[in-house]
Amino acid sequence: MIGDGIPGIEIRDEAITLGQLLKLHGVAGTGAEAKDMLAAGVVTVNDVVETRRGAKIRPGDIVDAAGEVFSVVTRAD
């Protein structure tokens, strides 16, 4: 969790696509599920509805996927 109580999802690169992130976090089991969530408009990034599966998500971004809120953080190796 980060300082404000929001759980953090670690990524190893400087960015990840939103579709990959939704699968990594487990809110979407497949790419098709991620696509459906995005098409339904139930995913926001930094409080803005996002519909692009390929949108680049970077550390510090806050994602709300159908009520599941998490932050993206850089993995400390």
PDB file of N, CA, C and O in Angstrom, chain B, residues numbered from 101:
ATOM      1  N   MET B 101       0.835  -1.190   0.000  1.00  0.00           N
ATOM      2  CA  MET B 101       0.000   0.000   0.000  1.00  0.00           C
ATOM      3  C   MET B 101       0.873   1.245   0.000  1.00  0.00           C
ATOM      4  O   MET B 101       1.970   1.271   0.559  1.00  0.00           O
ATOM      5  N   ILE B 102       0.351   2.262  -0.641  1.00  0.00           N
ATOM      6  CA  ILE B 102       1.071   3.522  -0.610  1.00  0.00           C
ATOM      7  C   ILE B 102       0.532   4.357   0.533  1.00  0.00           C
ATOM      8  O   ILE B 102      -0.428   3.960   1.192  1.00  0.00           O
ATOM      9  N   GLY B 103       1.128   5.486   0.771  1.00  0.00           N
ATOM     10  CA  GLY B 103       0.830   6.311   1.932  1.00  0.00           C
ATOM     11  C   GLY B 103      -0.629   6.619   2.174  1.00  0.00           C
ATOM     12  O   GLY B 103      -1.030   6.752   3.331  1.00  0.00           O
ATOM     13  N   ASP B 104      -1.446   6.739   1.136  1.00  0.00           N
ATOM     14  CA  ASP B 104      -2.844   7.099   1.337  1.00  0.00           C
ATOM     15  C   ASP B 104      -3.761   5.889   1.464  1.00  0.00           C
ATOM     16  O   ASP B 104      -4.981   6.029   1.376  1.00  0.00           O
ATOM     17  N   GLY B 105      -3.193   4.707   1.670  1.00  0.00           N
ATOM     18  CA  GLY B 105      -3.989   3.508   1.891  1.00  0.00           C
ATOM     19  C   GLY B 105      -4.435   2.793   0.628  1.00  0.00           C
ATOM     20  O   GLY B 105      -5.143   1.789   0.707  1.00  0.00           O
ATOM     21  N   ILE B 106      -4.040   3.281  -0.518  1.00  0.00           N
ATOM     22  CA  ILE B 106      -4.401   2.632  -1.781  1.00  0.00           C
ATOM     23  C   ILE B 106      -3.363   1.553  -2.069  1.00  0.00           C
ATOM     24  O   ILE B 106      -2.164   1.830  -2.033  1.00  0.00           O
ATOM     25  N   PRO B 107      -3.805   0.323  -2.354  1.00  0.00           N
ATOM     26  CA  PRO B 107      -2.831  -0.729  -2.664  1.00  0.00           C
ATOM     27  C   PRO B 107      -2.038  -0.388  -3.923  1.00  0.00           C
ATOM     28  O   PRO B 107      -2.569   0.213  -4.856  1.00  0.00           O
ATOM     29  N   GLY B 108      -0.782  -0.772  -3.940  1.00  0.00           N
ATOM     30  CA  GLY B 108       0.080  -0.510  -5.086  1.00  0.00           C
ATOM     31  C   GLY B 108       0.344  -1.770  -5.885  1.00  0.00           C
ATOM     32  O   GLY B 108       0.571  -2.839  -5.319  1.00  0.00           O
ATOM     33  N   ILE B 109       0.316  -1.641  -7.188  1.00  0.00           N
ATOM     34  CA  ILE B 109       0.672  -2.724  -8.096  1.00  0.00           C
ATOM     35  C   ILE B 109       2.033  -2.387  -8.678  1.00  0.00           C
ATOM     36  O   ILE B 109       2.212  -1.328  -9.280  1.00  0.00           O
ATOM     37  N   GLU B 110       2.997  -3.291  -8.497  1.00  0.00           N
ATOM     38  CA  GLU B 110       4.353  -3.023  -8.953  1.00  0.00           C
ATOM     39  C   GLU B 110       4.538  -3.403 -10.411  1.00  0.00           C
ATOM     40  O   GLU B 110       4.083  -4.456 -10.857  1.00  0.00           O
ATOM     41  N   ILE B 111       5.219  -2.523 -11.151  1.00  0.00           N
ATOM     42  CA  ILE B 111       5.625  -2.841 -12.518  1.00  0.00           C
ATOM     43  C   ILE B 111       7.135  -2.664 -12.611  1.00  0.00           C
ATOM     44  O   ILE B 111       7.724  -1.875 -11.872  1.00  0.00           O
ATOM     45  N   ARG B 112       7.755  -3.401 -13.521  1.00  0.00           N
ATOM     46  CA  ARG B 112       9.220  -3.335 -13.616  1.00  0.00           C
ATOM     47  C   ARG B 112       9.701  -2.356 -14.663  1.00  0.00           C
ATOM     48  O   ARG B 112      10.854  -1.925 -14.625  1.00  0.00           O
ATOM     49  N   ASP B 113       8.833  -1.994 -15.605  1.00  0.00           N
ATOM     50  CA  ASP B 113       9.211  -1.064 -16.663  1.00  0.00           C
ATOM     51  C   ASP B 113       8.687   0.324 -16.330  1.00  0.00           C
ATOM     52  O   ASP B 113       8.033   0.522 -15.305  1.00  0.00           O
ATOM     53  N   GLU B 114       8.981   1.292 -17.208  1.00  0.00           N
ATOM     54  CA  GLU B 114       8.522   2.660 -16.953  1.00  0.00           C
ATOM     55  C   GLU B 114       7.042   2.839 -17.251  1.00  0.00           C
ATOM     56  O   GLU B 114       6.438   3.821 -16.820  1.00  0.00           O
ATOM     57  N   ALA B 115       6.444   1.893 -17.992  1.00  0.00           N
ATOM     58  CA  ALA B 115       5.011   1.975 -18.303  1.00  0.00           C
ATOM     59  C   ALA B 115       4.484   0.580 -18.623  1.00  0.00           C
ATOM     60  O   ALA B 115       5.248  -0.336 -18.929  1.00  0.00           O
ATOM     61  N   ILE B 116       3.160   0.440 -18.545  1.00  0.00           N
ATOM     62  CA  ILE B 116       2.483  -0.810 -18.884  1.00  0.00           C
ATOM     63  C   ILE B 116       1.174  -0.414 -19.558  1.00  0.00           C
ATOM     64  O   ILE B 116       0.605   0.632 -19.246  1.00  0.00           O
ATOM     65  N   THR B 117       0.695  -1.248 -20.482  1.00  0.00           N
ATOM     66  CA  THR B 117      -0.588  -0.916 -21.088  1.00  0.00           C
ATOM     67  C   THR B 117      -1.696  -1.195 -20.091  1.00  0.00           C
ATOM     68  O   THR B 117      -1.561  -2.046 -19.212  1.00  0.00           O
ATOM     69  N   LEU B 118      -2.780  -0.477 -20.237  1.00  0.00           N
ATOM     70  CA  LEU B 118      -3.893  -0.624 -19.307  1.00  0.00           C
ATOM     71  C   LEU B 118      -4.461  -2.034 -19.352  1.00  0.00           C
ATOM     72  O   LEU B 118      -4.798  -2.594 -18.309  1.00  0.00           O
ATOM     73  N   GLY B 119      -4.572  -2.612 -20.527  1.00  0.00           N
ATOM     74  CA  GLY B 119      -5.076  -3.985 -20.638  1.00  0.00           C
ATOM     75  C   GLY B 119      -4.202  -4.964 -19.872  1.00  0.00           C
ATOM     76  O   GLY B 119      -4.714  -5.827 -19.160  1.00  0.00           O
ATOM     77  N   GLN B 120      -2.888  -4.838 -20.011  1.00  0.00           N
ATOM     78  CA  GLN B 120      -1.959  -5.711 -19.286  1.00  0.00           C
ATOM     79  C   GLN B 120      -2.083  -5.502 -17.781  1.00  0.00           C
ATOM     80  O   GLN B 120      -2.042  -6.459 -17.007  1.00  0.00           O
ATOM     81  N   LEU B 121      -2.234  -4.248 -17.375  1.00  0.00           N
ATOM     82  CA  LEU B 121      -2.334  -3.937 -15.953  1.00  0.00           C
ATOM     83  C   LEU B 121      -3.590  -4.543 -15.342  1.00  0.00           C
ATOM     84  O   LEU B 121      -3.543  -5.078 -14.234  1.00  0.00           O
ATOM     85  N   LEU B 122      -4.700  -4.464 -16.046  1.00  0.00           N
ATOM     86  CA  LEU B 122      -5.942  -5.039 -15.527  1.00  0.00           C
ATOM     87  C   LEU B 122      -5.810  -6.551 -15.355  1.00  0.00           C
ATOM     88  O   LEU B 122      -6.338  -7.118 -14.399  1.00  0.00           O
ATOM     89  N   LYS B 123      -5.109  -7.200 -16.276  1.00  0.00           N
ATOM     90  CA  LYS B 123      -4.873  -8.645 -16.130  1.00  0.00           C
ATOM     91  C   LYS B 123      -3.892  -8.918 -15.002  1.00  0.00           C
ATOM     92  O   LYS B 123      -4.095  -9.852 -14.227  1.00  0.00           O
ATOM     93  N   LEU B 124      -2.835  -8.124 -14.892  1.00  0.00           N
ATOM     94  CA  LEU B 124      -1.837  -8.303 -13.839  1.00  0.00           C
ATOM     95  C   LEU B 124      -2.477  -8.192 -12.457  1.00  0.00           C
ATOM     96  O   LEU B 124      -2.183  -8.984 -11.561  1.00  0.00           O
ATOM     97  N   HIS B 125      -3.340  -7.218 -12.297  1.00  0.00           N
ATOM     98  CA  HIS B 125      -3.998  -7.004 -11.009  1.00  0.00           C
ATOM     99  C   HIS B 125      -5.070  -8.059 -10.730  1.00  0.00           C
ATOM    100  O   HIS B 125      -5.434  -8.293  -9.578  1.00  0.00           O
ATOM    101  N   GLY B 126      -5.567  -8.689 -11.784  1.00  0.00           N
ATOM    102  CA  GLY B 126      -6.560  -9.742 -11.599  1.00  0.00           C
ATOM    103  C   GLY B 126      -8.005  -9.281 -11.717  1.00  0.00           C
ATOM    104  O   GLY B 126      -8.920 -10.080 -11.515  1.00  0.00           O
ATOM    105  N   VAL B 127      -8.232  -8.012 -12.038  1.00  0.00           N
ATOM    106  CA  VAL B 127      -9.610  -7.552 -12.207  1.00  0.00           C
ATOM    107  C   VAL B 127     -10.173  -8.001 -13.552  1.00  0.00           C
ATOM    108  O   VAL B 127     -11.389  -8.016 -13.742  1.00  0.00           O
ATOM    109  N   ALA B 128      -9.299  -8.364 -14.480  1.00  0.00           N
ATOM    110  CA  ALA B 128      -9.710  -8.952 -15.757  1.00  0.00           C
ATOM    111  C   ALA B 128      -8.891 -10.216 -15.955  1.00  0.00           C
ATOM    112  O   ALA B 128      -7.664 -10.186 -15.866  1.00  0.00           O
ATOM    113  N   GLY B 129      -9.564 -11.318 -16.223  1.00  0.00           N
ATOM    114  CA  GLY B 129      -8.863 -12.584 -16.398  1.00  0.00           C
ATOM    115  C   GLY B 129      -8.229 -12.734 -17.766  1.00  0.00           C
ATOM    116  O   GLY B 129      -7.238 -13.447 -17.926  1.00  0.00           O
ATOM    117  N   THR B 130      -8.804 -12.061 -18.753  1.00  0.00           N
ATOM    118  CA  THR B 130      -8.316 -12.169 -20.129  1.00  0.00           C
ATOM    119  C   THR B 130      -8.310 -10.791 -20.778  1.00  0.00           C
ATOM    120  O   THR B 130      -8.875  -9.833 -20.250  1.00  0.00           O
ATOM    121  N   GLY B 131      -7.664 -10.717 -21.925  1.00  0.00           N
ATOM    122  CA  GLY B 131      -7.670  -9.474 -22.683  1.00  0.00           C
ATOM    123  C   GLY B 131      -9.076  -9.095 -23.126  1.00  0.00           C
ATOM    124  O   GLY B 131      -9.413  -7.913 -23.193  1.00  0.00           O
ATOM    125  N   ALA B 132      -9.898 -10.104 -23.429  1.00  0.00           N
ATOM    126  CA  ALA B 132     -11.277  -9.840 -23.837  1.00  0.00           C
ATOM    127  C   ALA B 132     -12.077  -9.231 -22.689  1.00  0.00           C
ATOM    128  O   ALA B 132     -12.885  -8.328 -22.905  1.00  0.00           O
ATOM    129  N   GLU B 133     -11.855  -9.723 -21.470  1.00  0.00           N
ATOM    130  CA  GLU B 133     -12.531  -9.144 -20.303  1.00  0.00           C
ATOM    131  C   GLU B 133     -12.089  -7.697 -20.088  1.00  0.00           C
ATOM    132  O   GLU B 133     -12.909  -6.832 -19.783  1.00  0.00           O
ATOM    133  N   ALA B 134     -10.806  -7.441 -20.247  1.00  0.00           N
ATOM    134  CA  ALA B 134     -10.295  -6.074 -20.103  1.00  0.00           C
ATOM    135  C   ALA B 134     -10.933  -5.166 -21.154  1.00  0.00           C
ATOM    136  O   ALA B 134     -11.338  -4.045 -20.847  1.00  0.00           O
ATOM    137  N   LYS B 135     -11.020  -5.645 -22.379  1.00  0.00           N
ATOM    138  CA  LYS B 135     -11.624  -4.873 -23.461  1.00  0.00           C
ATOM    139  C   LYS B 135     -13.084  -4.552 -23.146  1.00  0.00           C
ATOM    140  O   LYS B 135     -13.539  -3.430 -23.372  1.00  0.00           O
ATOM    141  N   ASP B 136     -13.816  -5.535 -22.625  1.00  0.00           N
ATOM    142  CA  ASP B 136     -15.223  -5.328 -22.270  1.00  0.00           C
ATOM    143  C   ASP B 136     -15.375  -4.304 -21.150  1.00  0.00           C
ATOM    144  O   ASP B 136     -16.273  -3.463 -21.196  1.00  0.00           O
ATOM    145  N   MET B 137     -14.502  -4.370 -20.141  1.00  0.00           N
ATOM    146  CA  MET B 137     -14.546  -3.408 -19.040  1.00  0.00           C
ATOM    147  C   MET B 137     -14.318  -1.991 -19.565  1.00  0.00           C
ATOM    148  O   MET B 137     -15.023  -1.054 -19.190  1.00  0.00           O
ATOM    149  N   LEU B 138     -13.331  -1.853 -20.430  1.00  0.00           N
ATOM    150  CA  LEU B 138     -13.006  -0.541 -20.978  1.00  0.00           C
ATOM    151  C   LEU B 138     -14.143  -0.015 -21.855  1.00  0.00           C
ATOM    152  O   LEU B 138     -14.474   1.170 -21.804  1.00  0.00           O
ATOM    153  N   ALA B 139     -14.732  -0.889 -22.648  1.00  0.00           N
ATOM    154  CA  ALA B 139     -15.843  -0.481 -23.513  1.00  0.00           C
ATOM    155  C   ALA B 139     -17.054  -0.052 -22.683  1.00  0.00           C
ATOM    156  O   ALA B 139     -17.822   0.814 -23.102  1.00  0.00           O
ATOM    157  N   ALA B 140     -17.222  -0.659 -21.507  1.00  0.00           N
ATOM    158  CA  ALA B 140     -18.353  -0.326 -20.634  1.00  0.00           C
ATOM    159  C   ALA B 140     -18.133   0.983 -19.875  1.00  0.00           C
ATOM    160  O   ALA B 140     -19.053   1.499 -19.239  1.00  0.00           O
ATOM    161  N   GLY B 141     -16.910   1.519 -19.945  1.00  0.00           N
ATOM    162  CA  GLY B 141     -16.617   2.786 -19.284  1.00  0.00           C
ATOM    163  C   GLY B 141     -16.495   2.691 -17.774  1.00  0.00           C
ATOM    164  O   GLY B 141     -16.747   3.667 -17.067  1.00  0.00           O
ATOM    165  N   VAL B 142     -16.105   1.514 -17.272  1.00  0.00           N
ATOM    166  CA  VAL B 142     -16.008   1.325 -15.819  1.00  0.00           C
ATOM    167  C   VAL B 142     -14.571   1.422 -15.304  1.00  0.00           C
ATOM    168  O   VAL B 142     -14.292   1.058 -14.162  1.00  0.00           O
ATOM    169  N   VAL B 143     -13.658   1.916 -16.152  1.00  0.00           N
ATOM    170  CA  VAL B 143     -12.261   2.058 -15.748  1.00  0.00           C
ATOM    171  C   VAL B 143     -11.871   3.535 -15.853  1.00  0.00           C
ATOM    172  O   VAL B 143     -12.081   4.178 -16.882  1.00  0.00           O
ATOM    173  N   THR B 144     -11.299   4.053 -14.765  1.00  0.00           N
ATOM    174  CA  THR B 144     -10.769   5.409 -14.808  1.00  0.00           C
ATOM    175  C   THR B 144      -9.291   5.383 -14.467  1.00  0.00           C
ATOM    176  O   THR B 144      -8.829   4.537 -13.702  1.00  0.00           O
ATOM    177  N   VAL B 145      -8.562   6.317 -15.042  1.00  0.00           N
ATOM    178  CA  VAL B 145      -7.155   6.529 -14.728  1.00  0.00           C
ATOM    179  C   VAL B 145      -7.038   7.979 -14.293  1.00  0.00           C
ATOM    180  O   VAL B 145      -7.330   8.896 -15.061  1.00  0.00           O
ATOM    181  N   ASN B 146      -6.612   8.173 -13.070  1.00  0.00           N
ATOM    182  CA  ASN B 146      -6.502   9.521 -12.502  1.00  0.00           C
ATOM    183  C   ASN B 146      -7.822  10.288 -12.635  1.00  0.00           C
ATOM    184  O   ASN B 146      -7.846  11.462 -13.003  1.00  0.00           O
ATOM    185  N   ASP B 147      -8.917   9.589 -12.325  1.00  0.00           N
ATOM    186  CA  ASP B 147     -10.283  10.150 -12.320  1.00  0.00           C
ATOM    187  C   ASP B 147     -10.825  10.515 -13.696  1.00  0.00           C
ATOM    188  O   ASP B 147     -11.790  11.274 -13.790  1.00  0.00           O
ATOM    189  N   VAL B 148     -10.229   9.995 -14.760  1.00  0.00           N
ATOM    190  CA  VAL B 148     -10.724  10.226 -16.120  1.00  0.00           C
ATOM    191  C   VAL B 148     -11.058   8.864 -16.736  1.00  0.00           C
ATOM    192  O   VAL B 148     -10.230   7.953 -16.714  1.00  0.00           O
ATOM    193  N   VAL B 149     -12.276   8.723 -17.288  1.00  0.00           N
ATOM    194  CA  VAL B 149     -12.662   7.456 -17.916  1.00  0.00           C
ATOM    195  C   VAL B 149     -11.700   7.153 -19.060  1.00  0.00           C
ATOM    196  O   VAL B 149     -11.412   8.005 -19.901  1.00  0.00           O
ATOM    197  N   GLU B 150     -11.211   5.911 -19.067  1.00  0.00           N
ATOM    198  CA  GLU B 150     -10.268   5.476 -20.102  1.00  0.00           C
ATOM    199  C   GLU B 150     -10.876   4.294 -20.844  1.00  0.00           C
ATOM    200  O   GLU B 150     -11.345   3.342 -20.219  1.00  0.00           O
ATOM    201  N   THR B 151     -10.872   4.348 -22.161  1.00  0.00           N
ATOM    202  CA  THR B 151     -11.447   3.271 -22.970  1.00  0.00           C
ATOM    203  C   THR B 151     -10.412   2.581 -23.854  1.00  0.00           C
ATOM    204  O   THR B 151     -10.737   1.633 -24.570  1.00  0.00           O
ATOM    205  N   ARG B 152      -9.164   3.055 -23.805  1.00  0.00           N
ATOM    206  CA  ARG B 152      -8.120   2.486 -24.674  1.00  0.00           C
ATOM    207  C   ARG B 152      -7.339   1.400 -23.931  1.00  0.00           C
ATOM    208  O   ARG B 152      -6.706   1.665 -22.909  1.00  0.00           O
ATOM    209  N   ARG B 153      -7.394   0.183 -24.455  1.00  0.00           N
ATOM    210  CA  ARG B 153      -6.670  -0.932 -23.842  1.00  0.00           C
ATOM    211  C   ARG B 153      -5.162  -0.690 -23.883  1.00  0.00           C
ATOM    212  O   ARG B 153      -4.437  -1.145 -22.998  1.00  0.00           O
ATOM    213  N   GLY B 154      -4.688   0.022 -24.902  1.00  0.00           N
ATOM    214  CA  GLY B 154      -3.256   0.279 -25.054  1.00  0.00           C
ATOM    215  C   GLY B 154      -2.765   1.539 -24.371  1.00  0.00           C
ATOM    216  O   GLY B 154      -1.606   1.917 -24.542  1.00  0.00           O
ATOM    217  N   ALA B 155      -3.625   2.203 -23.595  1.00  0.00           N
ATOM    218  CA  ALA B 155      -3.200   3.420 -22.896  1.00  0.00           C
ATOM    219  C   ALA B 155      -2.017   3.096 -21.988  1.00  0.00           C
ATOM    220  O   ALA B 155      -2.029   2.091 -21.276  1.00  0.00           O
ATOM    221  N   LYS B 156      -1.002   3.947 -22.018  1.00  0.00           N
ATOM    222  CA  LYS B 156       0.195   3.728 -21.197  1.00  0.00           C
ATOM    223  C   LYS B 156      -0.055   4.214 -19.771  1.00  0.00           C
ATOM    224  O   LYS B 156      -0.432   5.365 -19.548  1.00  0.00           O
ATOM    225  N   ILE B 157       0.160   3.322 -18.820  1.00  0.00           N
ATOM    226  CA  ILE B 157      -0.017   3.623 -17.409  1.00  0.00           C
ATOM    227  C   ILE B 157       1.369   3.633 -16.778  1.00  0.00           C
ATOM    228  O   ILE B 157       2.175   2.728 -16.996  1.00  0.00           O
ATOM    229  N   ARG B 158       1.628   4.668 -15.997  1.00  0.00           N
ATOM    230  CA  ARG B 158       2.961   4.861 -15.417  1.00  0.00           C
ATOM    231  C   ARG B 158       2.892   4.914 -13.896  1.00  0.00           C
ATOM    232  O   ARG B 158       1.827   5.153 -13.328  1.00  0.00           O
ATOM    233  N   PRO B 159       4.026   4.690 -13.235  1.00  0.00           N
ATOM    234  CA  PRO B 159       4.043   4.805 -11.774  1.00  0.00           C
ATOM    235  C   PRO B 159       3.473   6.149 -11.320  1.00  0.00           C
ATOM    236  O   PRO B 159       3.786   7.196 -11.887  1.00  0.00           O
ATOM    237  N   GLY B 160       2.647   6.099 -10.307  1.00  0.00           N
ATOM    238  CA  GLY B 160       1.983   7.283  -9.791  1.00  0.00           C
ATOM    239  C   GLY B 160       0.540   7.399 -10.253  1.00  0.00           C
ATOM    240  O   GLY B 160      -0.249   8.123  -9.645  1.00  0.00           O
ATOM    241  N   ASP B 161       0.180   6.686 -11.334  1.00  0.00           N
ATOM    242  CA  ASP B 161      -1.198   6.718 -11.812  1.00  0.00           C
ATOM    243  C   ASP B 161      -2.097   5.937 -10.849  1.00  0.00           C
ATOM    244  O   ASP B 161      -1.691   4.926 -10.276  1.00  0.00           O
ATOM    245  N   ILE B 162      -3.319   6.428 -10.688  1.00  0.00           N
ATOM    246  CA  ILE B 162      -4.330   5.776  -9.857  1.00  0.00           C
ATOM    247  C   ILE B 162      -5.399   5.227 -10.787  1.00  0.00           C
ATOM    248  O   ILE B 162      -5.978   5.965 -11.584  1.00  0.00           O
ATOM    249  N   VAL B 163      -5.661   3.919 -10.681  1.00  0.00           N
ATOM    250  CA  VAL B 163      -6.627   3.243 -11.544  1.00  0.00           C
ATOM    251  C   VAL B 163      -7.806   2.778 -10.699  1.00  0.00           C
ATOM    252  O   VAL B 163      -7.627   2.221  -9.616  1.00  0.00           O
ATOM    253  N   ASP B 164      -9.007   3.011 -11.204  1.00  0.00           N
ATOM    254  CA  ASP B 164     -10.230   2.504 -10.590  1.00  0.00           C
ATOM    255  C   ASP B 164     -10.904   1.625 -11.628  1.00  0.00           C
ATOM    256  O   ASP B 164     -11.422   2.116 -12.631  1.00  0.00           O
ATOM    257  N   ALA B 165     -10.894   0.324 -11.380  1.00  0.00           N
ATOM    258  CA  ALA B 165     -11.482  -0.632 -12.316  1.00  0.00           C
ATOM    259  C   ALA B 165     -12.719  -1.234 -11.664  1.00  0.00           C
ATOM    260  O   ALA B 165     -12.628  -2.191 -10.895  1.00  0.00           O
ATOM    261  N   ALA B 166     -13.878  -0.660 -11.983  1.00  0.00           N
ATOM    262  CA  ALA B 166     -15.159  -1.136 -11.451  1.00  0.00           C
ATOM    263  C   ALA B 166     -15.142  -1.169  -9.918  1.00  0.00           C
ATOM    264  O   ALA B 166     -15.625  -2.120  -9.305  1.00  0.00           O
ATOM    265  N   GLY B 167     -14.586  -0.131  -9.316  1.00  0.00           N
ATOM    266  CA  GLY B 167     -14.564  -0.026  -7.861  1.00  0.00           C
ATOM    267  C   GLY B 167     -13.318  -0.577  -7.191  1.00  0.00           C
ATOM    268  O   GLY B 167     -13.144  -0.397  -5.986  1.00  0.00           O
ATOM    269  N   GLU B 168     -12.460  -1.234  -7.926  1.00  0.00           N
ATOM    270  CA  GLU B 168     -11.190  -1.754  -7.415  1.00  0.00           C
ATOM    271  C   GLU B 168     -10.132  -0.692  -7.680  1.00  0.00           C
ATOM    272  O   GLU B 168      -9.694  -0.515  -8.816  1.00  0.00           O
ATOM    273  N   VAL B 169      -9.722   0.013  -6.633  1.00  0.00           N
ATOM    274  CA  VAL B 169      -8.800   1.148  -6.782  1.00  0.00           C
ATOM    275  C   VAL B 169      -7.395   0.723  -6.394  1.00  0.00           C
ATOM    276  O   VAL B 169      -7.186   0.102  -5.352  1.00  0.00           O
ATOM    277  N   PHE B 170      -6.431   1.066  -7.245  1.00  0.00           N
ATOM    278  CA  PHE B 170      -5.032   0.765  -6.949  1.00  0.00           C
ATOM    279  C   PHE B 170      -4.129   1.762  -7.637  1.00  0.00           C
ATOM    280  O   PHE B 170      -4.523   2.440  -8.586  1.00  0.00           O
ATOM    281  N   SER B 171      -2.907   1.838  -7.136  1.00  0.00           N
ATOM    282  CA  SER B 171      -1.895   2.730  -7.688  1.00  0.00           C
ATOM    283  C   SER B 171      -0.812   1.904  -8.361  1.00  0.00           C
ATOM    284  O   SER B 171      -0.600   0.741  -8.021  1.00  0.00           O
ATOM    285  N   VAL B 172      -0.139   2.507  -9.303  1.00  0.00           N
ATOM    286  CA  VAL B 172       0.967   1.836  -9.996  1.00  0.00           C
ATOM    287  C   VAL B 172       2.264   2.376  -9.395  1.00  0.00           C
ATOM    288  O   VAL B 172       2.458   3.586  -9.284  1.00  0.00           O
ATOM    289  N   VAL B 173       3.148   1.450  -9.010  1.00  0.00           N
ATOM    290  CA  VAL B 173       4.433   1.819  -8.412  1.00  0.00           C
ATOM    291  C   VAL B 173       5.550   1.075  -9.122  1.00  0.00           C
ATOM    292  O   VAL B 173       5.320   0.024  -9.720  1.00  0.00           O
ATOM    293  N   THR B 174       6.754   1.616  -9.058  1.00  0.00           N
ATOM    294  CA  THR B 174       7.920   0.975  -9.631  1.00  0.00           C
ATOM    295  C   THR B 174       8.408  -0.115  -8.688  1.00  0.00           C
ATOM    296  O   THR B 174       8.548   0.101  -7.485  1.00  0.00           O
ATOM    297  N   ARG B 175       8.661  -1.277  -9.249  1.00  0.00           N
ATOM    298  CA  ARG B 175       9.184  -2.384  -8.447  1.00  0.00           C
ATOM    299  C   ARG B 175      10.616  -2.083  -8.018  1.00  0.00           C
ATOM    300  O   ARG B 175      11.450  -1.702  -8.840  1.00  0.00           O
ATOM    301  N   ALA B 176      10.893  -2.251  -6.745  1.00  0.00           N
ATOM    302  CA  ALA B 176      12.247  -2.058  -6.225  1.00  0.00           C
ATOM    303  C   ALA B 176      12.968  -3.397  -6.296  1.00  0.00           C
ATOM    304  O   ALA B 176      12.621  -4.334  -5.578  1.00  0.00           O
ATOM    305  N   ASP B 177      13.979  -3.485  -7.171  1.00  0.00           N
ATOM    306  CA  ASP B 177      14.709  -4.759  -7.329  1.00  0.00           C
ATOM    307  C   ASP B 177      15.844  -4.878  -6.364  1.00  0.00           C
ATOM    308  O   ASP B 177      16.553  -5.884  -6.367  1.00  0.00           O
TER     309      ASP B 177
END
